[in-house]
Amino acid sequence: MGIEMGGTQMQCRAVVVDDDSIARKMMVFALQQEGFVCHSASDGEEALQLLEDRRYDLVVTDLIMPHKNGHALVVEMLGLSERPFIAVHTSVVVPAITKDLVNRGVDDIVFKPTDYAAFAAKMKVLVEKRVNHHRLELSGKALESSDDLERKADPTLDANAGRTKEIVGIAGVNESTTSVPRLDKSSAVKSLQSTEIEFLPFSHFALEACRVACEEDSEAEDIAAAIEQEPALTAALLRLGNSSLYNRTASKILNLEDIIVRVGRRSIGELALALDACDALRVMGIPFLDVKLAWKRSLAARVAAKLLMSQRVGMSTRAGISLSSAMHLLGRMMLAKKFPEEMVALIELANQTGDALTELERQAFSESQSAMLARLLSTWNIPQDIIGPLEHLDSNYSELVSLNRVDRDNAELVKIAVLIGWLAVGKWEPWDLVEIPPSSVFRHHCSTSLREIVNRTRDGLAEALAGLGEKSSPQVRGTKEIACNYRCAGGADIDFIREILPSLGVVAGPSGRSDPTVTLVNGLDASPERINTLIQARERNECVLLTVPELQKSLTSGPAVVLFPCTFGRLAKSIQALNVQRSEARTH
């Protein structure tokens, strides 16, 4: 087979993956008759090695194979930036598996016994169409690049060229007059609301395991049987069940049923879905989002949720906590997959204005990313008590007060676990919303100091990453180092701001240092009297006060104020701006 590409002839390459040598050889021969250059592999691991060495246009794979099965291979290939045409060639005739594969993006499925010649002829036509379509896309992108160059050369061609960039101030930093860009909102909302279960990036096996585990009369062997349909999921649960989070003995647990008994029936169902969600995040390819950061945050939030639940009697088996913590960013990744142009526009707007991406998503789609994910999970009949915390994740703490006690506890705990997970990872996006829980809420859910639970979460994350063959990255520090005096007006044992300072590039010196530097006062959880006392004691230094609108009204002096909740980007710019002002004043 020859396909013209820029005036030259290019033969398409194919890989045939099957542990049955006869079926493998027959498929290779049929494809070669149609002009494919063929290589073969006996399992998924061999196939991935071939894919690492060169680019292939077609992969035909069986499902049931040793080492790495076809389903796991398909999942990895679908995450590639330039994936091949994927055809599944199998004797497994199970409608649920077929639906799962098609929903994930598999291009074609054929069931054995096979008419190899007819199948190879079909592959020739479909792969040729795909290659030509890719060529047209590249041509279109080249034209768009030319248009961009023209706009840069002539700013009048850009409708937004005259728009001035918003200056991020200090006082009133949370006020924003910007609006969501001109998206086709009605169409996007309608499309989002009509999105069905095929949009979920979970495997059928993980969803089935969660459903079985939630049934009242299910036994450990029933749950194990559902999980063992997916070898990768089985291995992940065995590894997690033997981690320090769940097994504090010296004996290694080798039986999945023993893991289920130890962890708990419903909890293992949640973990199965949570691990599958993290795996889905790991292989997603979204060029305009840091998917690996989202994946690490999901792992860390799940660790933090487990640690928080272990501190409260009756909370260790509370439904939905681990699952919601692990999936707290998956909705955003799904929106980015379904609405890439809209999400790019929202991210650009967030970078320009300092607004939270969460709020811009809600304005654009009339639904938060976490609520959207919870709605889709409900269509799979995942119990409401499991998805409830996810549904309320993007609500603020004051809004959660209206919920009943159990729902409120669950939602608060997930929000705290997510924030602790982010602190443990230590890397932030400018559009991340930093929402600090009231001290009474934190103490209700955590009996240890914040520093201790962040460090334990960081250790748990490192263990989880090591189990997956990944190295934990050091905490990312701000690029511009800022020296300042730092004072916390509230309880020092729950000082969230101090945990964020390294990422801001702030070096907090001792409160009595003589250098005339900026003073940063954390007044998020203190009385107005205490805040005023600290501010007046720092009259010689420029002062930045972090507080909430309710407390700002009671202040007697007028320092620079950053109001919370606040995006990480605005917080960083506010502190940097005041530091620059101070440096200029010293120079003059």
N, C-alpha and C positions, 0 to 999 in steps of 0.2 A: 504494500500500500504506500503510495506516495502522496504527500500533501504539500501543496505549494506554500512556501513561507518566504515572502520577499524575493521571489524569483528563483528559489532553490527548492530542491526536493528533500523532504525530511521524512524518514521512516519513524513510525510511532513505536514506542517501546512498551512492553507489557510484562507483568509479573503474574505468574499463576501460583497460588498458594494452596496446597492440599497435601495431607499426609498419606493419601491413597496414591501410590506411585502410578497406577494404571490410569486413573482419572486425570492425574496431573499431566502425564505424557500425551493423552488424547487431546486435552485442552490446548496444550502447547502446539501440537501438530496442526490443529484446526486454525488457530490464530496465525500461525506461520503461513498457512495457505492463503490467508487474507493479507499478507504483507507485514504483519507485526514482527518486530525483533523481540524474541521472548526469552525471559529468564524464569526460573522456578524456585520455589522454596517449600519446605515440608511443614513449616509452622510460622506463626506470626513473628517470632523473634528473627528468624532468617530473613523474612520479608522486610522487616524494618531495617536490617543491616543493608539490604540492597537499596532501599529507598534513601538511606543516608549517603550512599555513594554516588547516585545519579538520579535525575528526574525521570519518572515514568508517566506515560499518558494513561495507562490502564492497569488496574489491579483486579484480578479475579480471585476470590478467596472462598474457601470452605469455612464452615463455622466451627465444627467440633474437631479440634486438633490439640496435640500435647503442647506443653510449655506456654505458649501464648495463643489463645483461641481466636477464631475469626472475628467474634464480636469485639474483643478488646483491640484487635488490630484495626478494625473499622473505626472505632472511637478515636484512636490516635491519628489515623489518616485524615479524618474529618477536621481535625484541629490544625492541620498543616496550612500554611499561608497559600501555597500553590499545590493543592491536592490533586491526585489523579482521578480519573473516572473510576468509580468503585462499583464492581458487580459482585454480588454474593452468589456462589454456586454451591448448593447444599441439598442434603436429603432431609433436613429438619423442616417438616411442614407443620409449623405451629403458628396460627394466625396472629397471636399476640406478639411473637418474635418478629414476624414479617412486618407488622404495623410499627413496631419499635424501630426497626432498621430503616424503614421508609421515612418515618418521622425525623430520624436523626440526620437524614440527608443522603442515604445510599441511593445510587443512581439506578440500579437494576438488580432484580433478584430472579434467579432461575433455579428450578428444583430438579434434582436428579430422579430418574435417568434423563439424559440430555441428548438432544440433537445437536451435536457439537458443531457441525458445519453451519447450521442455521444460526446458532448462537454467535459464532465467530463473525458471520456476515452482518448480524445486527450490531455487534460491537464496532465493526468497521465504520458503519454509518454514524452511530452515535458519537464515537470518539472523534471522527472527522468533523462533525458539527460542533462539538465542544472546542476543538482546536481553532476552528475558523471563528467561532464566537469570541474566543479569547483574543484572537488577533484583532478583531473589530474593537473590542474594549480597549486594547492598548492604543489603537489609533485614536479613539475618542479621548483618552486621557492625554495624549500628546497635543490634541487640539485645545483641550482645556488649559494645559500648561501654557500654550501660546497666548491664549486669552488673558491668563494671569499676568504674563509678562507685559502685555499691552496695557493692562490696567495700572501696573506699577509705573510704566513709562508715562501714562497719561491719567492722573488721578481723577479727572472729570468723568472717566468711564465708570467709576465706582460710585454707586449711589450713596455709600456710607463714607466717602472720602472726607467730607467736611465735618463729620461728627467728631467732637472733641472727646478725648479720653477722660473718664471720670476721675477726679482726684480723690483719693481715699484720705479723708480727714481723720482727726482723733476724736473729738467730741461728736457724739451722734453718729458713730461709725457704722451703725447698723441701718441707718436710714438709706433707702434706695428708691430712686424714681424711675429706674429702668424697667423695661417691660420685655417679655419674652419675644424673640424675633418673630417675624411673620411666617409662622408655620401653618400648614393646612390643618388647623387644630381639629375641626369637626371631623375630617376624614381620619386623622390619627386616632382620635378618641373612639370613633366607631370601629376602626380596625383593631384597636387594643381591646375593646370590650367584646368583640366577636372572636378574639383569639381563643383557640381551643387547646386541648391537652397536648396536641402534637408540638406545641411551642415549648413544652417543658423539656429540658435537656437531660432528663433522667433515663436510666435504663428501666425496661419493664421489670426486670428481676428485683431491683431495689424497691420500686413502688409496690410490687407484689409482696415482698418480704415485710414491708412496713404495714401493709393491710392485714396480712396474716397475724403479725405480732399484736395488732390492736384488737383482734377478735377475742372475745371473752373466754372462749373454750379452747383456744389454741394451746398446743403443747410445744415444749422446746424442740422436739424432733420435727414438728411441722414447720416451725420457723427455720430450723437448720436446713431442712430440705429445700425451702424456698430460696434461702441465701446461697446454698451450694450450687444453684443453677448458674451462678456467676463466679468463676474461680477467683477473679481479681478482688471481688467484694469479700469473699470468704477469707482470703489471705489478709486483707486490710483489717477485718474484724478480729482475726486471730492475733494480729500484731498489736492492735489497739487494746484488746483484752488482756494482753500480757505486759502492757506498759504500766508505769508507776501510778497512773491515774486509776486503774482498775484492779491491779494485782500487786499487792504489797508483800507477797510471800516470795520465798526463794524458789518455789516450784513453778515450772513453766506449764501452762495449760495448753494441751495439744488438741483437745476436743471442742468443736464449736458448740455443742450442746452445753458443755460445762461453762463456756464463756457466757452463753445466754442465761444460764441459771445465776451466774455471779453478777452480771450486769443488770439483769431484769428483762422480762419479756417485752414490755412496751418500749423500754429504753433501747433495747437492741434493734427494734424496728426503726426507731428514730435515728439511731447511729448509722444504720444501713443506708438510709436516705441521705443523711448528712454527709457520710463519706462519699456517696455517689455524687452529691452536689459539689463537694470540694474537688472531686476528680473531674467533673464537668468543667469547673472553673479552670482547672490546671491546663486543660487542652484547648480552651477557647482561644481563638485568634482574633483580637480586636485591636487594630493598629493605633487607635486614638485613645485607648484606655490602658492603664497599667494592670493587666490581668493578673500578673504574678503577685503584685502587691495585694490585690483583692483576695487571691487564694491564700496568702499567708495570713491576712487579717481574719479570714474565715476559720483557719486552723486555730489561730490564737484565741478568737472569741469562743470557740467551742471548748478549749482548755479552760478559759476563765469561767465559763458557765459551770463546768464540772466542779471547779474549785469552790465557787460561790455556793452551789447546791450542797456540797459536802459539809458546809458550816452550819446549815440549818436543819433541825429535826423535821422530818417529813418532806423535805425538798429534794432528796436524792433521786426520787422517781417522778418528780413533777413533769407532766407532759409538756412537750413543745419547746423546752428551754434549750436543750442542746441543738435540736434541729433548727430552730429560728436563729440561734447564734451563728451556726455554720452557714446558713443561707442568707445572711443579712444583706449581702451585696449581689446576690445572684439575679435578682430582679432587674438591677441596672444593666448587668451584662446581657440579659435577654432583650431589654429595650434597645440596647446598642446594636444587637443583631437584627432586630426587626425594623428599627427606625434609625439607621446609621446617619443619614443626612441631618435629621432633626437633632440627634444627640450631639453631633459635632457642632451644630449651631448653638445648642445650649451650653456646651463646654466653653466655647469661645466667648459667649456672653458672660458666663461665670468668671472667666479669667479677666474680662474687661471690667466688670463691676464689683467683683468681690462677693457676689451673692452665693448662697449655698446651692449646689447643684440639686439637692433634694427638693428644695422649694421650686426651682425652675422646672423640674420634671413634673411636679404636681400641677403647676400652672399650665404646662404644655399639654399634658395628657389627662388632666382632671382626676388623677389617681397617682398615689405615690408608688414607687417601684416595689416596695415591700408589700403593700396592699394588693398590687397586681399579681404578685407571685402567690400570695395567700389565696386569692380568688381562683387562680388556675389550679392550685393544689386541691382545692375543694371539689373541683370537677372530677378528680380521681378518687373522690370519697375518702380522702384523708380526714380523720376525725377533727372536728372543730376545735377541741381542746388542744390539739397538737399545733394547728396553724394559727390559733388565736394570738399568741405573743408576736408572731411575724406581722399580723394584720395591724397591730398598734405600734410597731417599731418606730415609725416616723412621726408619731404624736409626741408633743412635749410633755414634760412631767406634770404640768398643771392640768393638761387635758386628761391624763390618766386617772385623775382623782374621781372622775365621774363613773369609772368602771367598778364592778363588784370587787371585793377584796382579793379573791383568787386571781382574777384576770389582771387586776392592777399589779399584784405582786409579780406575776409572771412577766408582764410587759416591762416593769421596772428592772427586773433582774436581767432580762435580755439586753436592755439598753446599757446597763452598767457593764455587763460582760463584753459587749461590743466595744465600749470605750476603753476598757482595760486591755482588750486584745489589741486595739490600735496603739495604745501606749507601749505595750510589749514589743510590737513590731517597730515602732519608733519612726515610721516614715509617713508623711502627710501630703495630701493633695491640697492645693490652694482653696478649692471649693468645698473641702470637708467642713461640716458643721461641728463645732466644738460645743457640746451641751453638757454642762457640769451638773450632776445630780445634787440636790440639797443634801446637807450632811445627815439629816434625819433619815432620808431615804437610803443613803449608803450604809449607815449604821444598822438599819433594819435588815439589810441583806448580807452584811459582811462584819464579822467580829474581829478581824485582824486589821493591821494597818494597810493603807493603800500601797505603800512601798513594798511590803512583804508579798501581797497578792500579785502585784505587777511582776516582781522578780520570779515568783513561782510560775506565773503564766509564761514568762520568757523562757524559763527552764523547760516547761512542758512543750512549748513550741519547738525549742531546739531538739528535744527528744523525738517529737513527731516528724520533724524535717529529716532528722538522721535516719529514722525508720524508712523514709521514702528516698533515701540517697541524696538528700539536699543538705546544703550547709546553711546555717542561720547567719544572716547578715548583721553586721554591727549597726547599732542605732545611727540613723542618718542625722547629722548635725547641720545646722544652718550654715550657709556659705559665708555670711558676714558675721563675725563674732562681735557681740555687744556685751560690754561689761556693765553691770548694774548692781545696785543694792536691791535685795529682794526681801519683802516682808509679807507674811501671810497673817491676815487679821483674824482668820478663823482657826479651826482645829488643825494643827500641824500633821496629825496622823491621817488626814484625808485631803491632802493638798495636791489636787490634780494638776494645777498649774505648774508646780515645781517639776512634775514628771514630763511636762511638755517643753520646758525651757531648753533642754539640749537641742531639740529639733528646731527651735526658733533661733538657735545660735546665741542664746543668752547665757553668759557666764555669771552666775549669781555669787557675788562676793559677800563677805561678812557684813552684817548690818552696820558695823561701826567703822568701816574703812573710810579713810580720809579723802580719797580721790573724789573730785567733784563729778560724779557720774549720775546717770539716770537712776531713779528709784522706782521700782515696780512694786505696787501694792496690790495684793490679792484680797479684794474685799467682797468676794462672791458670797461668803457665808459668815458675815460678821455684823455686829450692830453698828448703826451710824456713828455712835459715840466712839467706838473703837477705831473705826475708819478715820474719823476726823482727827483723833489723837495722833495716829500714825502720820497722816498727811502734814499736820502742823509741825511735827517733829522733823520733817524733811523739807522745811521751807527753803533751805539753801540749795537743794537739788531740784532739777526738773522731775516731775512725778507723773507716772502713768497709773491710773486706777482702773482695775478690772472689777466690774460690778454688774448688778442687774438694774433694770429701770426703776424698780420699786425702791431700792436703796439710794439711787442717785438723787431722788427728790429730797432726801433728808440731809444731804451734805451741806455743811456751812461754808466750805471753801470750794474753789473751782479748779481742780486739777484737770489734766487731760484724762478723758474717760473712754474706755472701751466697754461697750455694753454687750452682755452675754444673753442668749447664745450668740456666738460669733464664728465666722469662718476662720480657718487657720490662716488663710492668705491675708485677711484684714488685720488679724492680730499681729502677724509678722510685720506688715507694712506700717502699722501704727507705731510699734516699738522702734522700728528702723527709722521712721520719719523723725521721731522725737530725738533719737540719738544723733541724727544728722544735724538737727537744729542746734542741739547742745554743742556739737563739735564746731559748728560755724561760729557760735557765740564765743567759744573759748579762743578761736583763731583771731577774732577781731578784738 
